[in-house]
Amino acid sequence: MNRRLCQTQPEELRMSKTNNFGIPSPFCVLCGRTDDCPEKYGEKKTYVEHNLTVHYYCLLMSSGIWQRGEEDEGVDGFLITDIRKEVNRAAKLTCNICKKKGASIGCVAPKCKRSYHFPCGIQKECIFQFMEDFRSYCWEHKPVQKISDEESRGTSQCTICLDLVEQVPMYTVLKSPCCKNAWFHRECLQYQALSAGIFFFRCTVCNNKDKFQKEMLRMGIHIPEKDASWELEENAYQDLLQCYQHCDTRRCRCKKGRDYNEPDSKWEIKRCRYCGSRGTHLACSSMKSWEQNWECTECRSILAKSGNYSKQKKRSLATSEKTGGTTCLLEEPSPKCPRQSPGSQRNFLLQSPKIMCQNNLSACSHLELPASTRVMMSLSPLMSNRNWSLRKKHLREQRREVSNILKELKLQVNTKTTRLNINAENIWNSALKGFKQRNFNPMKTIEIKFTNGKNRSKTDASAASKHRFFQLLMHHLQNSSLFEGSSAKNLALDFQAVEENLYFEAGKMIAVSLVHGGPSPGFFSKTLFDCLVYGPEKVKPALEDVADVDVAQTIKMKMLVNDILIHHVIKRIISPLESFRQGLKTLGVLEKMQMHPEAFSSILCHKPERLSAETICDLFKIHSSSDVDKVQGADFWMGYLQDVESGESVVTLEDILFFVTGSYSVPPIGFDPEPTIKFLHRRYPSGNRFLNCLELPITTTYEQFKNKMDLTIRNTLTVEREFSF
């Protein structure tokens, strides 16, 4: 392996800093070099309309510039005016290495005044950290790896290029943080990182990912947030789409040879129904129709040993039956599964191992399943009511637990703000831009700036605005092409989404929503949740996890049902699943899911609990200057909630909650601040969404109280719907 990255240009080819933006130049305006080496300096881009050429890494690591624009503005979000300001700033600074002007990068160590160009820093073995604040360290203050005295010294093989490497901590040599005797050349690691991307870059010895990536980022290895190069290569897996076409019978009868294949004739090649890697001409195996199943001798022997194969008599087409328009051989039904009538395409759901307990329905209450389960079982009213009450109580306890966990995670969020420009009419694209911008940090307080097609905008830092944004976002995700299924959803396979890294962004959005006070998705299937928490290798899917009814029916008719299910539901989406898991690691959410699976299942696999008068009453804390007003007002308030719940009002309980908090449901983390009620001498009720405070009027009769509540809440929400963005 050639470990030399790129040859730098001779010093005399460096540009003169007297050049300006008015003259087109192949030189980078920040470092002044003509080198075009993406592996070393990042992609070199020339913008003719701005007479501007710049290396991406030079721009990324410059100390006086920030990404203030959207991704499609300027140069990857760096505004042209900001770049010009940075060039002017750097023109006043002298590089401590080459002694020329234009040093745009400074060491972040306290009291260190060294400045340098990016290529000069590479030459002088400075460290550039491509993460968080994109810090740079000079050759004197750069981080180094510590080696204990007990570790062996000498030489070993670099496990990437297999050349010898000295086991000495230095700039050109890096040690694995997870394997004792694994050493690498820095350039080998950088090539590997650029090729593998963030999802596949890991220790080549033990396959550790998190610990390995963290250390490599600290030591200046750039790991791009993209899929692996081999995954993005066009037609890279084209060979896998080729069908096997060869007759493997002991005695082939075709005069034109074993590879001859003539469709719709007796010389058409039929592949093994199980492995697909063996074939036969229809005539060579005395098959009268393509629809007849055929097994190769290897698969037949395996099935015979497992006891799942019984030799069947061949039937002509006259004795075969048609199921769903497809002709197939008659097969004996399973002793536990009664034969389905033709056209009953959904009956197979009742045979799923997740919801069928050997025909003993009373032992498998529907309350043990997620609220989004497709099939509801019939139970006796007494058993159903009792189990539902217990299940409801258990869910409340779990949600209280997860609320405390999310509040603990929210302690990471500081008071610094990050603004998202959101178009409510195009929620997904605007949210995606916001989450991908360089200055977005999930540990900062989020402000939402809603806009519409008329360029009207409104910035709102209240929890109500954030909840509305996250509610729209979760609704979009539920109905997007990233997921499949009716109500309990699994990940779908979308190749374009894989290329654009959308599964990672979706996981990140869900994690941020949970910690920042937004709603939970509530549509995860049990299979998807278990894959995220326990790993896909430990999960056994069921037929109900197959979204396509026709595919599910086809799988049910096969003999190797479990293997086909695992492939269809899990193995084919293993790459999106891993990307989705990485996104959920944002703010430590996935780690908490793995530590408290039952608690998080209550919010990720279940929709929020339907509001009741009791729930609303417990949610609000009553404050009043007078005990008399408090008692009478509380009576009116509770009576009003009961009337609303029973349908004797023009508003709903959800309307009341939205009037006060801007949310139609209680978020998993709860409300901050906690909702309160104040009884005041005022004409009409008022909802303060910044404080989550409901100010209620003091009235002499309940009818006055009810009329004022109905009128104010109804009119307020009507106006908001008309003028909302």
Salt bridges, closest charged atoms under 4 A:
GLU11 OE2 - ARG14 NE 3.14
ASP72 OD2 - LYS433 NZ 3.15
ASP76 OD2 - LYS45 NZ 3.30
ASP82 OD2 - ARG68 NE 2.81
GLU86 OE2 - ARG89 NH2 2.65
GLU125 OE1 - LYS142 NZ 3.73
GLU140 OE1 - ARG114 NH2 2.77
GLU140 OE2 - HIS141 NE2 4.00
GLU151 OE1 - LYS175 NZ 3.56
ASP210 OD2 - LYS585 NZ 2.79
GLU215 OE2 - ARG218 NH2 2.97
ASP248 OD1 - HIS246 NE2 3.89
ASP259 OD1 - HIS246 ND1 2.50
GLU295 OE2 - ARG273 NH1 3.23
GLU298 OE2 - ARG278 NE 3.80
GLU321 OE2 - ARG339 NH1 3.99
GLU331 OE2 - ARG273 NH2 3.80
GLU401 OE2 - HIS596 ND1 3.33
GLU408 OE2 - LYS592 NZ 3.44
GLU447 OE1 - ARG419 NE 3.91
GLU484 OE2 - ARG572 NH2 3.25
ASP530 OD2 - LYS526 NZ 2.98
ASP545 OD2 - LYS354 NZ 3.67
GLU578 OE2 - LYS209 NZ 3.33
GLU598 OE2 - HIS394 NE2 2.72
GLU609 OE2 - ARG396 NH2 2.74
ASP629 OD2 - HIS681 NE2 3.98
ASP655 OD1 - ARG721 NH2 3.83
ASP672 OD2 - LYS410 NZ 3.86
GLU695 OE1 - ARG682 NH1 2.51
ASP710 OD2 - LYS706 NZ 3.18
GLU720 OE2 - ARG689 NH2 3.05
